[in-house]
Amino acid sequence: MNFVSSKRNYAIDWLRVFAMFTVFLFHCARFFDRQDWHVKNPQSDTIITFIVLFLVQWIMPLFFILSGISSYYSLGFRKAGEYVRGRFKRLMLFVFSLLTLPFFIYIQREPEPTFISKFISFLERKGTLFLLALPLAALEMLLDPATIGRRDFGGWSPFLYLIFFIYGYVVLTEHRLQRIAQKQRNITLAGGLITATTALAILISKGFPEFGSAYFFFMTIIRAFNTWLWLLAIIGFGLHYCNFNNKFLAYANEAVLPFYILHQTIIVTIAFYLIGLYIPVGIKYFIIASTSMIAILALYEIFIRRLNILRFLFGLRPKT
């Protein structure tokens, strides 16, 4: 295998910050869409509903892709025990790290030639990287959203998140495939736009599909390709343009986990007190987003960042 060096790739840090900011805006929007959420504005908004339907396809999968990539870099310079302790302190999805650890250690230590190496070589062929959407579609077809395949956590089944996590570790840490993602970033962006537009037009026309129907299988295939194309596009653009460091990135990258832990609780709290305020949706969205951002950053800067006990509770290394 010819994975990238364990040297820090700042593009991954930028993408993590981008993902966190996007999920923040996404959760601010959930107050106004037409689906169930913790609290709802009396007046829903069609445009925000479409934006939510678009973002939910790839925002949580992006977190798991990035987590898989970060796990590769982490195992590159840590022993297994140190890796597990770090995951336990810093990640709420600790169970995925434990489940995949034996497999990750195996593929790192296995000599050439390996099945994984042959698999990577296959994915180098023109167009084959796109085929990784097919396992996603196949697994999603088997999981009833009403039972084992529930999509309450970010729009996808937890079983699918495990696949995204493995994809991040095994596929998108390989420098040859990273180059392909960068080279094909415009193609994957165009493909993502086409599949997203197609899916939206069909949903408007026919509504959401019933599990097990031919329509469900068709939409599942479109959904899987749409998500995977957007992930490849985001990773490709990020790797191409964002492999640099500055003071803002250092600050924001450390703040990501506390921000993630705090953001939805604060958004829901502020939104709850705005339910009876009858003003345009756009103004109300701005109020929620701006006041939530200020509150989160104030809590982080004044308390969490400065107190070691809070740093520990929010998964940060102690301040020396």
N, C-alpha and C positions, 0 to 999 in steps of 0.2 A: 504494500500500500504506500501511497505517496501523499500523505496528508500534509497540510500546511504546518509550518513551524509553530511551536508553542508560544512564540513571540506574540505580544498583544496586538490584536487587530482592532484598531479604534473604530472601524466601520461598524463592528458589532455593537460597540457601546453607543454609537450614534443611533443605530437602528433600535436599540432597547429604549433609548430616550424617546425616539419617534413613536414607538409602539405605546409607551406609557402616555404620552400626550394625546395620542389618537384615542386610546381607550377612555381617557378622561373626557374628551369631547363627546365620545359615544355615549357614555353614561349620563352626561348632561342632557343629551338628546332623548334618552329613554323616557323622560318625564312627559314628552310631547308626542311620541309615536302612538300607533293604534294597537299595540300589543300590550299584554299585561306586564306590569312592573310593580315595584314596591309602593310607589306613589304616582298618581297620574294627574296631569293638568286637565281641567274640565274641557278645554278645547284642544283637540289633537291637530296635527299638521301633516298634510300629505307629503310634502317635500321632505320633511324630517323623517317620516316613516320610510321613504325610499332610501334615504341616506343610511338609516339604521340597518335596513335589509342588506344594503351593499357592504357596510363595514363588518357586520356580524359574520360574513362569509370567511374573512381572513384575519381579523384582529387577534382573536385568541390563538388560532393556529400559529400566527407569527410569534407570539410569546413562547410557544413550545418549541418552535424551530430554533429560536435564539437561545433558549435554555439548553437545547441539545448541543448547539455549537459551543456555548460556554462550558458545558460539561466536558467536551473534548479538550478544550484548552486547560481546564482545571486538572483533568487526569494526566495531562502532559507533563506537569511538574509536581504533582502530589501523589502520595501513596493512597491506596484505597481507603484506609481508615481516616486519613485527613480529608479526603474527598467527601466521605459520608458525613463527617462532623460538620464540614462546611455547608453541605446541602441542608443538613438538619437545622442549622442556625439561620440560613439565608433564604430557603425556599419553602413555601407552603406546600408545593407539590413534591415533597420529599420522597413519597412512595415510588414515583417513576424512577428517581435516581437509584433507589435500592433494587427495583425490579430489573433494570437494565445494566447494572454494574457488572455482573459476571460476563455478560455478552460483550460489553465495551472493553473490558480487560482482555478477553479472549481475542478480539479482532486486532487489538493493539499489539499483542505479543505473538500472534501467529505468523510464522515465516512465509515468505513468498514461495510459489504463487498460492493465493488463497481464493476462496469463493468470493469474498468481498472484493478483492482486487479485480477478479474477472468481471464481477458485477459493475464495478466502477468503469472498467474499460468498455463494457457494453453501453453504459450510459453516455459515454463520449461520442457515440455514433450520432449522426445528425437526426435530431428529432426525438431520440429515445428518452431524453430526460423528461419530456412531457408525459411519458407513459406512467410515471409514478403516480399520476392521478387515478389510474385504474384500480390499484389496491384500495385506495380511499373509497372509491365508488362501490367496489365489491363488498367491503366491510359494512359500509353505511346501508347497503341494500338489505343486509341480514339483520339489522338492529332496529326493532320497532321503537319509534320515538315515544310511544306511550308507555313502554316498559323498560327493557334493558338498554335501549338506545336513547334514553331521555337527553334532551338538549338544553336543559335548564342552565348549565354552566357555559355561557358564551356561545350557544348556538350549535355546538357539536357534542357528540357522545364522548365521554372520557376515554373510551377505547380508541377513538380516532386521534385524540391528543397524544396518546402513547406512540402512535405511528408517526405523527409530526415530530415528536421528540427524537425518535430514532432517525428519521430523515435528517434532522439537523445535525446529529452526531456523525452519522455514517456518510451521508451524501454531501452536505453543504460545507464540510470542513476539508474536502478534497480539492486541492488547488486547481486541478484540471477542470473540475466541474464548476468551481467558482469563476474561472475564466470564461467558461461557456455561458454561465448566468449573466456575466457582465456583457459579453459580446451579443447575446440575444435579448438584452433588456428591452429594446424597443419592440421586438417581436412579441415577447411575453406580455408587455403592457398592452399592445394592440389586441392580443388574444384575450386578455382579461377584460378589456372594454367590450369586446364583441360578445363574449359569453355572459358578462354581467347584464348587458343591454338585452340580449336574447332571453335570459332567464326572467328579467323584470317584465318584459313584454308578455311572455307566456303567463306569468303569475297574474298580471292584470287581467288577461283575457280569460284564464281558466281557473284561477284561484289555487290554493295550496293543495297538493296531491294527497291522496289517501294511501297509507302504507300498504305495500303489496301490489298495487295497481301498476299497469304498464306505464302510466303517466308518472308514477312515483319513481320507477326505475330510470325513465328518460331524464327526469329532472335531477335525479341523484348524479347521473353521469355529467350533466352540464355543471352542476354545483361543484363536483369534485375537480373538474378541469378549471373552472373559474377560480376556485380557491388556490389551486396549485400554480396557475399562471400568475396570479397576483403576488403570491409569495416569491416566485422566481423573479418577477419584475422588481419587487421591493428590495430583495437581497441583491440583485444585479446592480441596480442604481446605487444602493448604499455602498457596496464594495467598490464601485467605480469612482464615486465622488467623495466619499466620507472617511477615508482612512487617514485621518489626521487628529491631532490632539490640541486642546486649548483649555483655559481655566474653566470656561463654562461647562465643557464636557466632564471635566473632573468633578465639578460640583454636582451637576445634574445626574451623572451616573451613580454617584453614591446615594443620591436622594430618591432614586427610582423605587426601591423596595418600600421605604416608609411612605412614599407618595401613593404607591399601589394599595398599601394596607389602609390608608386613611381616606382615599378619595371618594369611594362610593358612599361611605357612612356620612361624610360631610355633605356631599351632593344631595343625598336623600333628605337629610335634616333641613337644609336650606330650601329645597323644593317643597317640602311639606308646608312650610310657613308662607309659601307663595301661592298655594292652591286657590285661595279666595281673592287673589289680586287680579282683577280683570283688566289686563293690559295686553298689547300685541305679543304674540308668541316670540318674535325675534327679540324684543326688549327683555322679556322674561328669561329667555335663554341666556342673553348677555349677563343679566344679573346673577343667574345661577353659576355660570362659568367663571365670571370674574370674582365674585365673593368666595366661591369654593376654592379657587386658585390661591387667593390671598390668605384664606384661613389655613389651608394645607401648608403653604410655604412658611407662614408665621409659626405654626406648631413645630415644623421641622427645624427652622432656623433658631428659634428661641429655646426650645426644649430638647428635642430628639437629638439634634446634631451636637449639642454641647454637653449632655449628661450621659456618662458611660452606661448607667443602668438602663436608660432608655435606648441607647445605641444597641445594647445587647438584646433588649426585648424586640427591637425592630430589625434585627438581623445584621447590624453593622459591626465592624471591627472596633475595639475600644480605641478611644482617642488618647494618644500618649502626650 
